């Protein structure tokens, strides 16, 4: 008997609308074509019941027609706030926004358009908030989005144990696995909740003593109950699995949690570069330490991802070909703000997969290490202040090395020697870059691999 056949039997989800029903509702909606009334829930329920990879041609064609008929310019993006240039209260486009609907349809139609990749698979355009130069605001935005993502995951996992699980519901988890996943999600949520939620929702002393022991169902319910209508729509719209297995939901939410963390890290390091350039190394060191702290808080996401069953991953990954985390602009932006990548790395798929980031690096993007070394060369940075900045960089380096090693071990467990998705080398690539450093010694820069 195969591992798929020996998985727990699936409970029946609530009845999902068929394609004819969805087409009928789209036709009714098109008569007025009011974005606020678009049948998001019906379309997404159908999509999750069959998988985005298996949407029918007639449905895809109809959605493409709807997108083409939307008013406005295609450049309007869902992460840019209101079309008049002002931002919403929570940094998320309004529910009635034409730009949001267009962005949503772009994600649904990525395979149809022939532009499916990692950003479209993870719906990053929907999750992106307006950029901010205030690193504390960036961290709060990260905390708020992370809490929403993981609260939704906790809700989804716990609902799998009820009589009416949500789609995708293939290969449902057993109760012990759900409990483990909830505990790991809560471990990541607790530090963010202590910063972003009202006092008392998480017991700081208890979370410090035994991380992950805050009741997950209650914490998730508190987060989701406070969500605005726009945030609730965003949560639903940003989960578009390619197949029908339960674990892909976990996969998507975990990747999205990493990406929102990278966005904060890049914002904080951009601020750190400015502080170094202004000869304020102590403040720059504090920013680098803030990045290290948030990356450390996020490490349990790998443990959470490791609960994904390899037999499930090996099934749905067949339909994710073309999307790979090597295409993460957030991670490469973070990395390239620490120090300028080696010529070999810039020429490798690590950076050719993110051409916009590569172009900024080639055009001379300032970095934390490069800027502080310039100050040393100009004799404008006293040795004791340089030591403070170096110590912060060392702490970030240490956490990042743990991050890479955990990523490598997880990839070995999940895919072995198979090639990665997105036409990448997979495990051999991760093994090759283990020795790379965010802040390499000057005599090591040329030795770094792609």
Residue pairs with C-beta under 8 A, 6 or more apart in sequence:
2 311
3 309
3 311
4 171
4 311
4 312
4 315
7 171
7 172
7 309
7 311
7 312
8 171
8 172
8 173
8 174
9 172
10 165
10 169
10 170
10 171
10 172
11 160
11 162
11 163
11 164
11 165
11 169
11 172
12 164
13 49
13 164
13 165
13 166
13 167
13 169
14 164
14 166
16 45
16 46
16 48
16 49
16 167
17 25
17 42
17 45
17 46
18 46
19 46
19 56
19 58
19 59
21 42
21 46
22 39
22 42
22 43
22 46
22 59
23 58
23 59
23 62
25 39
25 42
26 39
26 43
26 62
26 63
26 66
29 37
29 38
29 39
30 66
30 69
33 66
33 69
33 70
34 96
35 70
35 96
35 97
35 98
35 100
35 101
36 95
36 96
38 101
40 104
40 233
40 236
40 237
41 236
43 63
43 108
44 236
44 237
44 239
44 240
45 167
47 55
47 108
47 240
47 241
48 166
48 167
48 168
48 239
48 240
48 241
48 244
49 167
49 168
49 244
50 244
51 168
51 241
51 242
51 243
51 244
51 316
51 319
52 108
52 111
52 240
52 241
52 242
53 111
53 242
53 243
53 319
54 243
55 108
55 112
60 109
60 112
63 105
63 108
63 109
63 112
64 105
64 109
64 112
66 105
67 102
67 105
67 106
67 109
70 98
70 101
70 102
71 98
72 83
72 98
72 99
72 102
74 102
76 83
76 98
76 99
76 102
77 99
77 103
77 125
77 128
78 93
78 97
78 99
78 100
78 102
78 103
78 104
78 125
78 126
78 128
79 93
79 103
79 125
79 126
79 127
79 128
79 129
79 130
80 93
80 99
80 130
81 87
81 88
81 91
81 93
81 130
82 88
82 93
82 94
82 97
83 97
83 98
83 99
87 130
88 94
88 230
89 228
90 144
90 228
90 230
90 231
91 129
91 130
91 141
92 129
92 228
92 230
92 231
92 234
93 99
93 100
93 103
93 230
94 100
94 230
95 229
95 230
95 233
100 126
100 233
100 237
103 125
103 126
104 126
104 237
106 113
106 120
106 125
107 120
107 123
107 125
107 126
107 237
107 238
107 240
108 240
110 116
110 117
110 120
110 121
116 322
116 323
117 322
117 323
117 327
117 422
118 323
118 324
118 325
118 326
118 327
118 328
118 422
119 125
119 327
119 329
120 323
121 240
121 242
121 252
121 320
121 323
122 238
122 252
122 255
122 256
122 259
122 323
123 237
123 238
123 239
123 240
123 256
124 256
124 259
124 330
126 234
126 237
126 238
127 145
127 234
127 238
127 256
127 259
127 260
128 263
129 141
129 145
129 263
131 267
132 138
132 141
132 267
133 267
133 270
133 271
135 264
135 267
135 268
135 271
135 287
135 290
138 263
138 264
138 267
138 268
139 195
139 264
139 268
139 290
139 294
140 195
140 196
141 263
141 264
142 192
142 260
142 261
142 263
142 264
142 294
143 192
143 193
143 195
143 196
144 196
145 260
146 188
146 189
146 192
146 257
146 260
146 261
147 189
147 192
147 193
147 196
147 197
147 223
148 223
148 224
148 227
148 231
148 234
148 235
149 235
149 253
149 256
149 257
149 260
150 185
150 186
150 188
150 189
150 220
150 253
150 257
151 189
151 219
151 220
151 221
151 223
151 224
152 220
152 224
152 235
152 239
152 253
153 181
153 185
153 249
153 250
153 253
153 254
154 181
154 182
154 185
154 186
154 216
154 217
154 219
154 220
155 220
155 221
155 224
156 166
156 249
156 253
157 173
157 178
157 181
157 182
157 185
157 250
158 178
158 182
158 216
158 217
158 220
159 165
159 166
160 166
160 169
160 172
160 173
160 178
160 246
161 175
161 178
165 172
165 246
167 244
168 241
168 243
168 244
168 245
168 246
168 248
168 249
169 244
169 246
170 243
170 244
170 245
170 246
171 245
171 246
171 247
171 309
171 311
171 312
172 246
173 181
173 246
173 247
173 309
177 307
180 307
181 250
181 304
181 307
182 216
182 217
183 212
183 213
183 216
184 212
184 300
184 301
184 303
184 304
184 307
185 216
185 304
186 212
186 213
186 214
186 216
186 219
187 211
187 212
187 300
188 257
188 297
188 298
188 300
188 301
188 304
189 214
189 219
189 223
190 202
190 207
190 211
190 212
190 214
191 207
191 297
192 297
193 201
193 202
193 214
193 219
193 223
194 202
194 204
194 207
197 222
197 223
201 219
201 222
202 214
202 219
203 214
206 213
206 214
207 213
207 214
211 300
212 300
224 232
227 235
238 252
238 256
239 249
239 252
239 253
241 248
241 249
241 252
241 316
242 248
242 316
242 319
242 320
243 315
243 316
243 319
245 312
245 315
245 316
246 312
247 308
247 309
247 312
247 313
247 316
248 312
248 316
250 304
250 305
250 307
250 308
251 305
251 308
251 313
251 316
254 301
254 304
254 305
255 325
257 298
257 301
258 298
258 301
258 331
259 328
259 330
261 294
261 295
261 298
262 328
262 330
262 331
262 333
262 334
263 330
264 291
264 294
265 291
265 294
265 295
265 330
265 334
266 330
266 333
266 334
266 337
268 287
268 288
268 290
268 291
269 287
269 288
269 291
269 334
269 337
269 338
269 368
270 337
271 287
272 284
272 287
272 288
272 291
272 337
272 368
273 284
273 337
273 366
273 367
273 368
273 371
275 281
275 283
275 284
275 287
276 284
276 368
276 371
276 372
276 375
276 389
277 366
277 371
279 375
279 380
279 381
281 372
281 375
281 381
281 385
281 386
281 388
281 389
282 385
282 388
284 368
284 372
284 389
284 392
285 388
285 389
285 391
285 392
286 392
288 368
288 389
288 392
288 393
288 395
288 396
289 392
289 395
289 396
291 334
291 396
292 392
292 395
292 396
292 398
292 399
295 396
295 399
295 400
295 403
296 399
299 399
299 402
299 403
299 406
302 403
302 406
302 407
302 410
305 410
306 410
306 413
308 414
310 413
310 414
313 414
313 415
314 414
314 415
317 415
317 421
320 421
321 421
321 422
321 423
322 421
322 422
322 423
323 421
323 422
324 353
324 420
324 421
324 422
324 423
324 424
325 331
325 422
326 349
326 350
326 353
326 420
326 422
326 424
326 429
327 353
327 354
327 422
328 354
329 354
329 356
329 357
332 350
332 351
332 354
332 357
332 358
333 357
335 341
335 438
336 357
336 360
336 361
336 365
336 367
337 365
337 367
337 368
338 367
338 368
338 369
338 393
338 396
338 438
338 439
339 367
339 368
339 369
339 370
339 438
339 439
339 440
339 445
340 361
340 365
340 367
340 369
340 370
341 350
341 351
341 361
341 448
342 445
342 446
342 447
342 448
342 449
342 450
343 446
344 448
344 449
344 450
345 351
345 433
345 436
345 448
345 449
345 450
346 358
346 361
346 362
346 450
347 450
348 449
348 450
349 424
349 425
349 429
349 450
350 429
350 433
350 450
351 357
351 358
351 361
352 358
353 422
353 424
368 393
368 439
369 393
369 439
372 381
372 386
372 389
373 442
375 381
375 386
376 386
393 438
393 439
394 439
396 438
396 439
397 437
397 438
397 439
400 438
404 430
404 433
404 434
405 434
407 430
408 427
408 430
408 431
408 434
411 420
411 426
411 427
411 430
412 427
415 426
415 427
416 427
417 426
417 427
417 428
418 426
418 427
419 425
419 426
420 426
420 427
420 429
432 449
432 450
433 449
433 450
435 448
435 449
436 448
436 449
437 444
437 448
440 448
